[in-house]
Amino acid sequence: MRDQRLVPEVQRIARHVHEQYPDNAKKIIDRWLGDREFYAKA
């Protein structure tokens, strides 16, 4: 995978956001995954 070297840093940042800013983390998740059911039917 081209960006595989970035995965550990992204995971670290994601954990930090989840722990320190849970409301923002939920908004980010909803933004990225909120319409997944709509697109899954395409």
mmCIF entry with sequence, helices, sheets and N, C-alpha, C, O atoms, coordinates in Angstrom:
data_MODEL
# 
_entry.id   MODEL 
# 
_entity.id                         1 
_entity.type                       polymer 
_entity.pdbx_number_of_molecules   1 
# 
_entity_poly.entity_id                      1 
_entity_poly.type                           'polypeptide(L)' 
_entity_poly.nstd_linkage                   no 
_entity_poly.nstd_monomer                   no 
_entity_poly.pdbx_seq_one_letter_code       MRDQRLVPEVQRIARHVHEQYPDNAKKIIDRWLGDREFYAKA 
_entity_poly.pdbx_seq_one_letter_code_can   MRDQRLVPEVQRIARHVHEQYPDNAKKIIDRWLGDREFYAKA 
_entity_poly.pdbx_strand_id                 A 
# 
loop_
_entity_poly_seq.entity_id 
_entity_poly_seq.num 
_entity_poly_seq.mon_id 
_entity_poly_seq.hetero 
1 1  MET n 
1 2  ARG n 
1 3  ASP n 
1 4  GLN n 
1 5  ARG n 
1 6  LEU n 
1 7  VAL n 
1 8  PRO n 
1 9  GLU n 
1 10 VAL n 
1 11 GLN n 
1 12 ARG n 
1 13 ILE n 
1 14 ALA n 
1 15 ARG n 
1 16 HIS n 
1 17 VAL n 
1 18 HIS n 
1 19 GLU n 
1 20 GLN n 
1 21 TYR n 
1 22 PRO n 
1 23 ASP n 
1 24 ASN n 
1 25 ALA n 
1 26 LYS n 
1 27 LYS n 
1 28 ILE n 
1 29 ILE n 
1 30 ASP n 
1 31 ARG n 
1 32 TRP n 
1 33 LEU n 
1 34 GLY n 
1 35 ASP n 
1 36 ARG n 
1 37 GLU n 
1 38 PHE n 
1 39 TYR n 
1 40 ALA n 
1 41 LYS n 
1 42 ALA n 
# 
_struct_asym.id          A 
_struct_asym.entity_id   1 
# 
loop_
_struct_conf.conf_type_id 
_struct_conf.id 
_struct_conf.pdbx_PDB_helix_id 
_struct_conf.beg_label_comp_id 
_struct_conf.beg_label_asym_id 
_struct_conf.beg_label_seq_id 
_struct_conf.pdbx_beg_PDB_ins_code 
_struct_conf.end_label_comp_id 
_struct_conf.end_label_asym_id 
_struct_conf.end_label_seq_id 
_struct_conf.pdbx_end_PDB_ins_code 
_struct_conf.beg_auth_comp_id 
_struct_conf.beg_auth_asym_id 
_struct_conf.beg_auth_seq_id 
_struct_conf.end_auth_comp_id 
_struct_conf.end_auth_asym_id 
_struct_conf.end_auth_seq_id 
_struct_conf.pdbx_PDB_helix_class 
_struct_conf.details 
_struct_conf.pdbx_PDB_helix_length 
HELX_P HELX_P1 AA1 GLN A 4  ? LEU A 6  ? GLN A 4  LEU A 6  5 ? 3  
HELX_P HELX_P2 AA2 VAL A 7  ? GLN A 20 ? VAL A 7  GLN A 20 1 ? 14 
HELX_P HELX_P3 AA3 PRO A 22 ? LEU A 33 ? PRO A 22 LEU A 33 1 ? 12 
HELX_P HELX_P4 AA4 ARG A 36 ? ALA A 40 ? ARG A 36 ALA A 40 1 ? 5  
# 
_struct_conf_type.id          HELX_P 
_struct_conf_type.criteria    ? 
_struct_conf_type.reference   ? 
# 
loop_
_atom_site.group_PDB 
_atom_site.id 
_atom_site.type_symbol 
_atom_site.label_atom_id 
_atom_site.label_alt_id 
_atom_site.label_comp_id 
_atom_site.label_asym_id 
_atom_site.label_entity_id 
_atom_site.label_seq_id 
_atom_site.pdbx_PDB_ins_code 
_atom_site.Cartn_x 
_atom_site.Cartn_y 
_atom_site.Cartn_z 
_atom_site.occupancy 
_atom_site.B_iso_or_equiv 
_atom_site.pdbx_formal_charge 
_atom_site.auth_seq_id 
_atom_site.auth_comp_id 
_atom_site.auth_asym_id 
_atom_site.auth_atom_id 
_atom_site.pdbx_PDB_model_num 
ATOM 1   N N  . MET A 1 1  ? 0.845   -1.161 0.000  1.00 0.00 ? 1  MET A N  1 
ATOM 2   C CA . MET A 1 1  ? 0.000   0.000  0.000  1.00 0.00 ? 1  MET A CA 1 
ATOM 3   C C  . MET A 1 1  ? 0.904   1.242  0.000  1.00 0.00 ? 1  MET A C  1 
ATOM 4   O O  . MET A 1 1  ? 1.880   1.313  0.746  1.00 0.00 ? 1  MET A O  1 
ATOM 5   N N  . ARG A 1 2  ? 0.570   2.183  -0.823 1.00 0.00 ? 2  ARG A N  1 
ATOM 6   C CA . ARG A 1 2  ? 1.405   3.366  -1.020 1.00 0.00 ? 2  ARG A CA 1 
ATOM 7   C C  . ARG A 1 2  ? 1.605   4.177  0.257  1.00 0.00 ? 2  ARG A C  1 
ATOM 8   O O  . ARG A 1 2  ? 2.717   4.626  0.533  1.00 0.00 ? 2  ARG A O  1 
ATOM 9   N N  . ASP A 1 3  ? 0.560   4.367  1.025  1.00 0.00 ? 3  ASP A N  1 
ATOM 10  C CA . ASP A 1 3  ? 0.640   5.231  2.207  1.00 0.00 ? 3  ASP A CA 1 
ATOM 11  C C  . ASP A 1 3  ? 0.739   4.459  3.515  1.00 0.00 ? 3  ASP A C  1 
ATOM 12  O O  . ASP A 1 3  ? 0.452   4.998  4.584  1.00 0.00 ? 3  ASP A O  1 
ATOM 13  N N  . GLN A 1 4  ? 1.135   3.227  3.430  1.00 0.00 ? 4  GLN A N  1 
ATOM 14  C CA . GLN A 1 4  ? 1.181   2.358  4.602  1.00 0.00 ? 4  GLN A CA 1 
ATOM 15  C C  . GLN A 1 4  ? 2.030   2.948  5.729  1.00 0.00 ? 4  GLN A C  1 
ATOM 16  O O  . GLN A 1 4  ? 1.721   2.749  6.904  1.00 0.00 ? 4  GLN A O  1 
ATOM 17  N N  . ARG A 1 5  ? 3.072   3.655  5.386  1.00 0.00 ? 5  ARG A N  1 
ATOM 18  C CA . ARG A 1 5  ? 3.955   4.217  6.414  1.00 0.00 ? 5  ARG A CA 1 
ATOM 19  C C  . ARG A 1 5  ? 3.249   5.283  7.253  1.00 0.00 ? 5  ARG A C  1 
ATOM 20  O O  . ARG A 1 5  ? 3.704   5.608  8.350  1.00 0.00 ? 5  ARG A O  1 
ATOM 21  N N  . LEU A 1 6  ? 2.144   5.828  6.747  1.00 0.00 ? 6  LEU A N  1 
ATOM 22  C CA . LEU A 1 6  ? 1.401   6.860  7.469  1.00 0.00 ? 6  LEU A CA 1 
ATOM 23  C C  . LEU A 1 6  ? 0.408   6.291  8.479  1.00 0.00 ? 6  LEU A C  1 
ATOM 24  O O  . LEU A 1 6  ? -0.057  7.011  9.363  1.00 0.00 ? 6  LEU A O  1 
ATOM 25  N N  . VAL A 1 7  ? 0.081   5.012  8.356  1.00 0.00 ? 7  VAL A N  1 
ATOM 26  C CA . VAL A 1 7  ? -0.970  4.410  9.173  1.00 0.00 ? 7  VAL A CA 1 
ATOM 27  C C  . VAL A 1 7  ? -0.699  4.556  10.678 1.00 0.00 ? 7  VAL A C  1 
ATOM 28  O O  . VAL A 1 7  ? -1.614  4.967  11.392 1.00 0.00 ? 7  VAL A O  1 
ATOM 29  N N  . PRO A 1 8  ? 0.477   4.253  11.201 1.00 0.00 ? 8  PRO A N  1 
ATOM 30  C CA . PRO A 1 8  ? 0.687   4.396  12.650 1.00 0.00 ? 8  PRO A CA 1 
ATOM 31  C C  . PRO A 1 8  ? 0.472   5.833  13.156 1.00 0.00 ? 8  PRO A C  1 
ATOM 32  O O  . PRO A 1 8  ? -0.092  6.030  14.232 1.00 0.00 ? 8  PRO A O  1 
ATOM 33  N N  . GLU A 1 9  ? 0.907   6.809  12.403 1.00 0.00 ? 9  GLU A N  1 
ATOM 34  C CA . GLU A 1 9  ? 0.723   8.198  12.818 1.00 0.00 ? 9  GLU A CA 1 
ATOM 35  C C  . GLU A 1 9  ? -0.757  8.593  12.779 1.00 0.00 ? 9  GLU A C  1 
ATOM 36  O O  . GLU A 1 9  ? -1.239  9.284  13.676 1.00 0.00 ? 9  GLU A O  1 
ATOM 37  N N  . VAL A 1 10 ? -1.458  8.165  11.767 1.00 0.00 ? 10 VAL A N  1 
ATOM 38  C CA . VAL A 1 10 ? -2.889  8.457  11.669 1.00 0.00 ? 10 VAL A CA 1 
ATOM 39  C C  . VAL A 1 10 ? -3.641  7.775  12.820 1.00 0.00 ? 10 VAL A C  1 
ATOM 40  O O  . VAL A 1 10 ? -4.550  8.371  13.397 1.00 0.00 ? 10 VAL A O  1 
ATOM 41  N N  . GLN A 1 11 ? -3.280  6.558  13.154 1.00 0.00 ? 11 GLN A N  1 
ATOM 42  C CA . GLN A 1 11 ? -3.916  5.866  14.275 1.00 0.00 ? 11 GLN A CA 1 
ATOM 43  C C  . GLN A 1 11 ? -3.656  6.602  15.586 1.00 0.00 ? 11 GLN A C  1 
ATOM 44  O O  . GLN A 1 11 ? -4.556  6.722  16.418 1.00 0.00 ? 11 GLN A O  1 
ATOM 45  N N  . ARG A 1 12 ? -2.451  7.087  15.775 1.00 0.00 ? 12 ARG A N  1 
ATOM 46  C CA . ARG A 1 12 ? -2.101  7.827  16.990 1.00 0.00 ? 12 ARG A CA 1 
ATOM 47  C C  . ARG A 1 12 ? -2.939  9.096  17.095 1.00 0.00 ? 12 ARG A C  1 
ATOM 48  O O  . ARG A 1 12 ? -3.476  9.406  18.158 1.00 0.00 ? 12 ARG A O  1 
ATOM 49  N N  . ILE A 1 13 ? -3.048  9.814  16.009 1.00 0.00 ? 13 ILE A N  1 
ATOM 50  C CA . ILE A 1 13 ? -3.831  11.053 16.000 1.00 0.00 ? 13 ILE A CA 1 
ATOM 51  C C  . ILE A 1 13 ? -5.307  10.749 16.230 1.00 0.00 ? 13 ILE A C  1 
ATOM 52  O O  . ILE A 1 13 ? -5.983  11.466 16.967 1.00 0.00 ? 13 ILE A O  1 
ATOM 53  N N  . ALA A 1 14 ? -5.805  9.695  15.605 1.00 0.00 ? 14 ALA A N  1 
ATOM 54  C CA . ALA A 1 14 ? -7.207  9.318  15.775 1.00 0.00 ? 14 ALA A CA 1 
ATOM 55  C C  . ALA A 1 14 ? -7.513  8.990  17.234 1.00 0.00 ? 14 ALA A C  1 
ATOM 56  O O  . ALA A 1 14 ? -8.550  9.396  17.757 1.00 0.00 ? 14 ALA A O  1 
ATOM 57  N N  . ARG A 1 15 ? -6.622  8.263  17.887 1.00 0.00 ? 15 ARG A N  1 
ATOM 58  C CA . ARG A 1 15 ? -6.824  7.952  19.312 1.00 0.00 ? 15 ARG A CA 1 
ATOM 59  C C  . ARG A 1 15 ? -6.846  9.227  20.146 1.00 0.00 ? 15 ARG A C  1 
ATOM 60  O O  . ARG A 1 15 ? -7.669  9.371  21.050 1.00 0.00 ? 15 ARG A O  1 
ATOM 61  N N  . HIS A 1 16 ? -5.948  10.142 19.844 1.00 0.00 ? 16 HIS A N  1 
ATOM 62  C CA . HIS A 1 16 ? -5.881  11.411 20.573 1.00 0.00 ? 16 HIS A CA 1 
ATOM 63  C C  . HIS A 1 16 ? -7.189  12.199 20.409 1.00 0.00 ? 16 HIS A C  1 
ATOM 64  O O  . HIS A 1 16 ? -7.752  12.684 21.390 1.00 0.00 ? 16 HIS A O  1 
ATOM 65  N N  . VAL A 1 17 ? -7.659  12.322 19.183 1.00 0.00 ? 17 VAL A N  1 
ATOM 66  C CA . VAL A 1 17 ? -8.905  13.059 18.930 1.00 0.00 ? 17 VAL A CA 1 
ATOM 67  C C  . VAL A 1 17 ? -10.066 12.366 19.645 1.00 0.00 ? 17 VAL A C  1 
ATOM 68  O O  . VAL A 1 17 ? -10.902 13.029 20.258 1.00 0.00 ? 17 VAL A O  1 
ATOM 69  N N  . HIS A 1 18 ? -10.117 11.043 19.568 1.00 0.00 ? 18 HIS A N  1 
ATOM 70  C CA . HIS A 1 18 ? -11.196 10.289 20.209 1.00 0.00 ? 18 HIS A CA 1 
ATOM 71  C C  . HIS A 1 18 ? -11.192 10.495 21.725 1.00 0.00 ? 18 HIS A C  1 
ATOM 72  O O  . HIS A 1 18 ? -12.252 10.653 22.332 1.00 0.00 ? 18 HIS A O  1 
ATOM 73  N N  . GLU A 1 19 ? -10.016 10.493 22.333 1.00 0.00 ? 19 GLU A N  1 
ATOM 74  C CA . GLU A 1 19 ? -9.908  10.624 23.783 1.00 0.00 ? 19 GLU A CA 1 
ATOM 75  C C  . GLU A 1 19 ? -10.101 12.067 24.259 1.00 0.00 ? 19 GLU A C  1 
ATOM 76  O O  . GLU A 1 19 ? -10.755 12.302 25.276 1.00 0.00 ? 19 GLU A O  1 
ATOM 77  N N  . GLN A 1 20 ? -9.545  13.017 23.540 1.00 0.00 ? 20 GLN A N  1 
ATOM 78  C CA . GLN A 1 20 ? -9.553  14.409 23.986 1.00 0.00 ? 20 GLN A CA 1 
ATOM 79  C C  . GLN A 1 20 ? -10.757 15.209 23.479 1.00 0.00 ? 20 GLN A C  1 
ATOM 80  O O  . GLN A 1 20 ? -11.178 16.172 24.120 1.00 0.00 ? 20 GLN A O  1 
ATOM 81  N N  . TYR A 1 21 ? -11.295 14.820 22.356 1.00 0.00 ? 21 TYR A N  1 
ATOM 82  C CA . TYR A 1 21 ? -12.376 15.567 21.710 1.00 0.00 ? 21 TYR A CA 1 
ATOM 83  C C  . TYR A 1 21 ? -13.456 14.612 21.187 1.00 0.00 ? 21 TYR A C  1 
ATOM 84  O O  . TYR A 1 21 ? -13.690 14.554 19.980 1.00 0.00 ? 21 TYR A O  1 
ATOM 85  N N  . PRO A 1 22 ? -14.103 13.876 22.062 1.00 0.00 ? 22 PRO A N  1 
ATOM 86  C CA . PRO A 1 22 ? -15.051 12.846 21.605 1.00 0.00 ? 22 PRO A CA 1 
ATOM 87  C C  . PRO A 1 22 ? -16.194 13.396 20.750 1.00 0.00 ? 22 PRO A C  1 
ATOM 88  O O  . PRO A 1 22 ? -16.640 12.722 19.821 1.00 0.00 ? 22 PRO A O  1 
ATOM 89  N N  . ASP A 1 23 ? -16.672 14.593 21.042 1.00 0.00 ? 23 ASP A N  1 
ATOM 90  C CA . ASP A 1 23 ? -17.754 15.156 20.223 1.00 0.00 ? 23 ASP A CA 1 
ATOM 91  C C  . ASP A 1 23 ? -17.280 15.422 18.801 1.00 0.00 ? 23 ASP A C  1 
ATOM 92  O O  . ASP A 1 23 ? -17.995 15.148 17.838 1.00 0.00 ? 23 ASP A O  1 
ATOM 93  N N  . ASN A 1 24 ? -16.085 15.949 18.679 1.00 0.00 ? 24 ASN A N  1 
ATOM 94  C CA . ASN A 1 24 ? -15.529 16.196 17.350 1.00 0.00 ? 24 ASN A CA 1 
ATOM 95  C C  . ASN A 1 24 ? -15.265 14.883 16.621 1.00 0.00 ? 24 ASN A C  1 
ATOM 96  O O  . ASN A 1 24 ? -15.483 14.785 15.414 1.00 0.00 ? 24 ASN A O  1 
ATOM 97  N N  . ALA A 1 25 ? -14.799 13.879 17.351 1.00 0.00 ? 25 ALA A N  1 
ATOM 98  C CA . ALA A 1 25 ? -14.532 12.579 16.735 1.00 0.00 ? 25 ALA A CA 1 
ATOM 99  C C  . ALA A 1 25 ? -15.811 12.001 16.143 1.00 0.00 ? 25 ALA A C  1 
ATOM 100 O O  . ALA A 1 25 ? -15.797 11.451 15.041 1.00 0.00 ? 25 ALA A O  1 
ATOM 101 N N  . LYS A 1 26 ? -16.918 12.124 16.874 1.00 0.00 ? 26 LYS A N  1 
ATOM 102 C CA . LYS A 1 26 ? -18.197 11.619 16.360 1.00 0.00 ? 26 LYS A CA 1 
ATOM 103 C C  . LYS A 1 26 ? -18.597 12.364 15.097 1.00 0.00 ? 26 LYS A C  1 
ATOM 104 O O  . LYS A 1 26 ? -19.082 11.751 14.146 1.00 0.00 ? 26 LYS A O  1 
ATOM 105 N N  . LYS A 1 27 ? -18.403 13.664 15.074 1.00 0.00 ? 27 LYS A N  1 
ATOM 106 C CA . LYS A 1 27 ? -18.747 14.448 13.885 1.00 0.00 ? 27 LYS A CA 1 
ATOM 107 C C  . LYS A 1 27 ? -17.906 14.021 12.688 1.00 0.00 ? 27 LYS A C  1 
ATOM 108 O O  . LYS A 1 27 ? -18.412 13.937 11.568 1.00 0.00 ? 27 LYS A O  1 
ATOM 109 N N  . ILE A 1 28 ? -16.633 13.753 12.921 1.00 0.00 ? 28 ILE A N  1 
ATOM 110 C CA . ILE A 1 28 ? -15.752 13.310 11.837 1.00 0.00 ? 28 ILE A CA 1 
ATOM 111 C C  . ILE A 1 28 ? -16.214 11.950 11.310 1.00 0.00 ? 28 ILE A C  1 
ATOM 112 O O  . ILE A 1 28 ? -16.294 11.739 10.100 1.00 0.00 ? 28 ILE A O  1 
ATOM 113 N N  . ILE A 1 29 ? -16.514 11.041 12.222 1.00 0.00 ? 29 ILE A N  1 
ATOM 114 C CA . ILE A 1 29 ? -16.966 9.708  11.813 1.00 0.00 ? 29 ILE A CA 1 
ATOM 115 C C  . ILE A 1 29 ? -18.273 9.801  11.042 1.00 0.00 ? 29 ILE A C  1 
ATOM 116 O O  . ILE A 1 29 ? -18.438 9.164  10.002 1.00 0.00 ? 29 ILE A O  1 
ATOM 117 N N  . ASP A 1 30 ? -19.205 10.604 11.561 1.00 0.00 ? 30 ASP A N  1 
ATOM 118 C CA . ASP A 1 30 ? -20.486 10.763 10.865 1.00 0.00 ? 30 ASP A CA 1 
ATOM 119 C C  . ASP A 1 30 ? -20.289 11.359 9.478  1.00 0.00 ? 30 ASP A C  1 
ATOM 120 O O  . ASP A 1 30 ? -20.960 10.963 8.525  1.00 0.00 ? 30 ASP A O  1 
ATOM 121 N N  . ARG A 1 31 ? -19.375 12.302 9.367  1.00 0.00 ? 31 ARG A N  1 
ATOM 122 C CA . ARG A 1 31 ? -19.138 12.922 8.057  1.00 0.00 ? 31 ARG A CA 1 
ATOM 123 C C  . ARG A 1 31 ? -18.596 11.905 7.057  1.00 0.00 ? 31 ARG A C  1 
ATOM 124 O O  . ARG A 1 31 ? -19.020 11.877 5.902  1.00 0.00 ? 31 ARG A O  1 
ATOM 125 N N  . TRP A 1 32 ? -17.659 11.070 7.504  1.00 0.00 ? 32 TRP A N  1 
ATOM 126 C CA . TRP A 1 32 ? -17.034 10.120 6.590  1.00 0.00 ? 32 TRP A CA 1 
ATOM 127 C C  . TRP A 1 32 ? -17.882 8.885  6.340  1.00 0.00 ? 32 TRP A C  1 
ATOM 128 O O  . TRP A 1 32 ? -17.847 8.317  5.249  1.00 0.00 ? 32 TRP A O  1 
ATOM 129 N N  . LEU A 1 33 ? -18.642 8.468  7.339  1.00 0.00 ? 33 LEU A N  1 
ATOM 130 C CA . LEU A 1 33 ? -19.377 7.205  7.215  1.00 0.00 ? 33 LEU A CA 1 
ATOM 131 C C  . LEU A 1 33 ? -20.890 7.374  7.233  1.00 0.00 ? 33 LEU A C  1 
ATOM 132 O O  . LEU A 1 33 ? -21.616 6.395  7.060  1.00 0.00 ? 33 LEU A O  1 
ATOM 133 N N  . GLY A 1 34 ? -21.373 8.569  7.436  1.00 0.00 ? 34 GLY A N  1 
ATOM 134 C CA . GLY A 1 34 ? -22.804 8.804  7.578  1.00 0.00 ? 34 GLY A CA 1 
ATOM 135 C C  . GLY A 1 34 ? -23.633 8.368  6.402  1.00 0.00 ? 34 GLY A C  1 
ATOM 136 O O  . GLY A 1 34 ? -24.750 7.888  6.596  1.00 0.00 ? 34 GLY A O  1 
ATOM 137 N N  . ASP A 1 35 ? -23.142 8.511  5.192  1.00 0.00 ? 35 ASP A N  1 
ATOM 138 C CA . ASP A 1 35 ? -23.899 8.159  3.996  1.00 0.00 ? 35 ASP A CA 1 
ATOM 139 C C  . ASP A 1 35 ? -23.502 6.813  3.416  1.00 0.00 ? 35 ASP A C  1 
ATOM 140 O O  . ASP A 1 35 ? -23.839 6.520  2.269  1.00 0.00 ? 35 ASP A O  1 
ATOM 141 N N  . ARG A 1 36 ? -22.813 6.008  4.158  1.00 0.00 ? 36 ARG A N  1 
ATOM 142 C CA . ARG A 1 36 ? -22.312 4.747  3.606  1.00 0.00 ? 36 ARG A CA 1 
ATOM 143 C C  . ARG A 1 36 ? -23.429 3.835  3.138  1.00 0.00 ? 36 ARG A C  1 
ATOM 144 O O  . ARG A 1 36 ? -23.265 3.125  2.145  1.00 0.00 ? 36 ARG A O  1 
ATOM 145 N N  . GLU A 1 37 ? -24.566 3.838  3.832  1.00 0.00 ? 37 GLU A N  1 
ATOM 146 C CA . GLU A 1 37 ? -25.669 2.980  3.404  1.00 0.00 ? 37 GLU A CA 1 
ATOM 147 C C  . GLU A 1 37 ? -26.223 3.440  2.062  1.00 0.00 ? 37 GLU A C  1 
ATOM 148 O O  . GLU A 1 37 ? -26.576 2.614  1.221  1.00 0.00 ? 37 GLU A O  1 
ATOM 149 N N  . PHE A 1 38 ? -26.299 4.736  1.860  1.00 0.00 ? 38 PHE A N  1 
ATOM 150 C CA . PHE A 1 38 ? -26.773 5.274  0.592  1.00 0.00 ? 38 PHE A CA 1 
ATOM 151 C C  . PHE A 1 38 ? -25.855 4.845  -0.545 1.00 0.00 ? 38 PHE A C  1 
ATOM 152 O O  . PHE A 1 38 ? -26.324 4.396  -1.591 1.00 0.00 ? 38 PHE A O  1 
ATOM 153 N N  . TYR A 1 39 ? -24.550 4.981  -0.342 1.00 0.00 ? 39 TYR A N  1 
ATOM 154 C CA . TYR A 1 39 ? -23.596 4.642  -1.391 1.00 0.00 ? 39 TYR A CA 1 
ATOM 155 C C  . TYR A 1 39 ? -23.439 3.130  -1.562 1.00 0.00 ? 39 TYR A C  1 
ATOM 156 O O  . TYR A 1 39 ? -23.068 2.670  -2.641 1.00 0.00 ? 39 TYR A O  1 
ATOM 157 N N  . ALA A 1 40 ? -23.715 2.361  -0.521 1.00 0.00 ? 40 ALA A N  1 
ATOM 158 C CA . ALA A 1 40 ? -23.618 0.910  -0.626 1.00 0.00 ? 40 ALA A CA 1 
ATOM 159 C C  . ALA A 1 40 ? -24.672 0.344  -1.573 1.00 0.00 ? 40 ALA A C  1 
ATOM 160 O O  . ALA A 1 40 ? -24.499 -0.741 -2.127 1.00 0.00 ? 40 ALA A O  1 
ATOM 161 N N  . LYS A 1 41 ? -25.764 1.084  -1.754 1.00 0.00 ? 41 LYS A N  1 
ATOM 162 C CA . LYS A 1 41 ? -26.847 0.620  -2.626 1.00 0.00 ? 41 LYS A CA 1 
ATOM 163 C C  . LYS A 1 41 ? -26.601 0.973  -4.090 1.00 0.00 ? 41 LYS A C  1 
ATOM 164 O O  . LYS A 1 41 ? -27.362 0.569  -4.969 1.00 0.00 ? 41 LYS A O  1 
ATOM 165 N N  . ALA A 1 42 ? -25.542 1.723  -4.343 1.00 0.00 ? 42 ALA A N  1 
ATOM 166 C CA . ALA A 1 42 ? -25.262 2.158  -5.725 1.00 0.00 ? 42 ALA A CA 1 
ATOM 167 C C  . ALA A 1 42 ? -24.839 0.998  -6.606 1.00 0.00 ? 42 ALA A C  1 
ATOM 168 O O  . ALA A 1 42 ? -24.568 1.190  -7.791 1.00 0.00 ? 42 ALA A O  1 
# 
